[in-house]
Amino acid sequence: MPEYALSKVTKIALKTLGEMIKAARKSQSVPQRLLAERLGISVKTVTKIEKGQAGVAIGTVFEAADILGVPLLSSDPNHLQQWHKTLLEFNAILPNRTQMKDDEIDDNF
């Protein structure tokens, strides 16, 4: 996804998560090469993650965070499972389909 298509908030969030991953990696004395090997990616991709670039798959970024102990939603699998169950139940009561209204949408959050 091109960087220009992202909102300012998304760009800041990506850069913040990248810096958190970088700080955790450095504080644990983990070389980029070793993290890349654990993730099955190139060192160049690790650099992209740490810079908060948007082109890296979100699963890869989350896996890097998990390996280094960077908290995302939670680091407790039971807590994550409970969130998953709650969200499944919530989504079950929402309509299956949505329709766009002809009104102009204000997506400038």
C-alpha contacts under 8 A as a table, 3 or more apart, distances in Angstrom:
res1	aa1	res2	aa2	distance
1	M	5	A	7.26
1	M	54	A	6.56
1	M	55	G	5.98
2	P	5	A	5.69
2	P	6	L	7.51
2	P	54	A	7.58
2	P	55	G	7.77
3	E	6	L	5.67
3	E	11	K	7.97
3	E	53	Q	7.72
3	E	54	A	6.55
4	Y	7	S	7.96
6	L	10	T	6.15
6	L	11	K	6.45
7	S	10	T	5.25
7	S	11	K	6.35
8	K	11	K	5.15
8	K	12	I	6.23
9	V	12	I	5.14
9	V	13	A	6.12
10	T	13	A	5.02
10	T	14	L	6.13
11	K	14	L	5.19
11	K	15	K	6.20
11	K	52	G	7.47
11	K	54	A	7.98
12	I	15	K	5.13
12	I	16	T	5.98
13	A	16	T	5.06
13	A	17	L	6.12
14	L	17	L	5.26
14	L	18	G	6.05
14	L	52	G	4.52
14	L	53	Q	6.89
14	L	54	A	7.16
15	K	18	G	4.97
15	K	19	E	6.12
15	K	50	E	7.42
15	K	51	K	5.95
15	K	52	G	4.02
15	K	53	Q	7.34
16	T	19	E	5.11
16	T	20	M	6.19
16	T	52	G	7.19
17	L	20	M	4.98
17	L	21	I	6.20
17	L	50	E	7.72
17	L	52	G	6.89
18	G	21	I	5.14
18	G	22	K	6.13
18	G	49	I	5.45
18	G	50	E	3.94
18	G	51	K	5.54
18	G	52	G	4.73
19	E	22	K	4.95
19	E	23	A	5.98
19	E	50	E	5.70
19	E	51	K	6.99
19	E	52	G	7.54
20	M	23	A	5.17
20	M	24	A	6.13
20	M	50	E	8.00
20	M	70	V	6.90
21	I	24	A	5.18
21	I	25	R	6.08
21	I	49	I	7.97
21	I	50	E	6.32
21	I	64	A	7.15
21	I	65	A	5.79
21	I	68	L	6.99
21	I	70	V	6.53
22	K	25	R	5.12
22	K	26	K	6.14
22	K	50	E	5.42
23	A	26	K	5.20
23	A	27	S	5.95
24	A	27	S	5.15
24	A	28	Q	6.18
24	A	68	L	6.01
24	A	69	G	7.45
24	A	70	V	6.96
25	R	28	Q	5.31
25	R	29	S	6.20
25	R	30	V	5.18
25	R	31	P	7.27
25	R	32	Q	7.83
25	R	68	L	6.27
26	K	29	S	4.85
26	K	30	V	5.97
26	K	31	P	7.44
27	S	30	V	7.78
30	V	34	L	6.50
30	V	35	L	6.82
31	P	34	L	5.37
31	P	35	L	6.56
32	Q	35	L	5.15
32	Q	36	A	6.01
32	Q	43	V	5.99
32	Q	46	V	6.52
32	Q	47	T	7.77
33	R	36	A	5.07
33	R	37	E	6.24
33	R	42	S	7.76
33	R	43	V	5.64
34	L	37	E	5.06
34	L	38	R	6.27
35	L	38	R	5.10
35	L	39	L	6.21
35	L	46	V	7.48
35	L	64	A	7.47
36	A	39	L	5.13
36	A	40	G	5.84
36	A	41	I	5.00
36	A	42	S	5.47
36	A	43	V	5.43
36	A	45	T	7.71
36	A	46	V	6.18
37	E	40	G	4.98
37	E	41	I	6.38
37	E	42	S	7.53
38	R	41	I	7.94
39	L	60	T	7.19
39	L	63	E	7.35
39	L	64	A	6.96
41	I	45	T	6.40
41	I	46	V	7.47
42	S	45	T	5.24
42	S	46	V	6.65
43	V	46	V	4.99
43	V	47	T	6.30
44	K	47	T	5.07
44	K	48	K	6.36
45	T	48	K	4.89
45	T	49	I	6.24
45	T	56	V	7.17
46	V	49	I	5.04
46	V	50	E	6.25
47	T	50	E	5.11
47	T	51	K	6.18
48	K	51	K	5.09
48	K	52	G	6.19
48	K	53	Q	5.28
48	K	55	G	7.98
48	K	56	V	7.17
49	I	52	G	5.13
49	I	53	Q	6.05
49	I	56	V	6.69
49	I	61	V	6.40
50	E	53	Q	7.76
53	Q	56	V	6.82
56	V	60	T	6.94
56	V	61	V	6.97
57	A	60	T	5.36
57	A	61	V	6.56
58	I	61	V	5.05
58	I	62	F	6.10
59	G	62	F	5.10
59	G	63	E	5.99
60	T	63	E	5.04
60	T	64	A	6.20
61	V	64	A	5.15
61	V	65	A	6.30
62	F	65	A	5.00
62	F	66	D	6.12
62	F	72	L	7.67
63	E	66	D	4.98
63	E	67	I	6.08
64	A	67	I	5.19
64	A	68	L	6.31
65	A	68	L	5.27
65	A	69	G	5.97
65	A	70	V	4.76
65	A	71	P	7.10
65	A	72	L	7.53
66	D	69	G	4.96
66	D	70	V	5.87
66	D	71	P	7.20
66	D	72	L	8.00
66	D	75	S	7.57
67	I	70	V	7.79
69	G	75	S	7.60
71	P	74	S	5.72
71	P	75	S	5.71
72	L	75	S	6.93
73	L	80	L	7.32
74	S	77	P	7.56
74	S	79	H	6.71
74	S	80	L	6.28
75	S	79	H	7.86
75	S	80	L	7.67
76	D	79	H	5.24
76	D	80	L	6.35
77	P	80	L	5.02
77	P	81	Q	6.02
78	N	81	Q	5.00
78	N	82	Q	6.19
79	H	82	Q	5.12
79	H	83	W	6.32
80	L	83	W	5.05
80	L	84	H	6.13
81	Q	84	H	4.95
81	Q	85	K	6.19
82	Q	85	K	5.09
82	Q	86	T	6.13
83	W	86	T	5.08
83	W	87	L	6.07
84	H	87	L	5.20
84	H	88	L	6.12
85	K	88	L	5.10
85	K	89	E	6.28
86	T	89	E	5.19
86	T	90	F	6.18
87	L	90	F	4.92
87	L	91	N	5.96
88	L	91	N	5.15
88	L	92	A	6.11
89	E	92	A	5.09
89	E	93	I	6.94
90	F	93	I	5.64
90	F	94	L	6.92
91	N	94	L	5.18
92	A	95	P	7.85
95	P	98	T	6.94
106	D	109	F	7.87
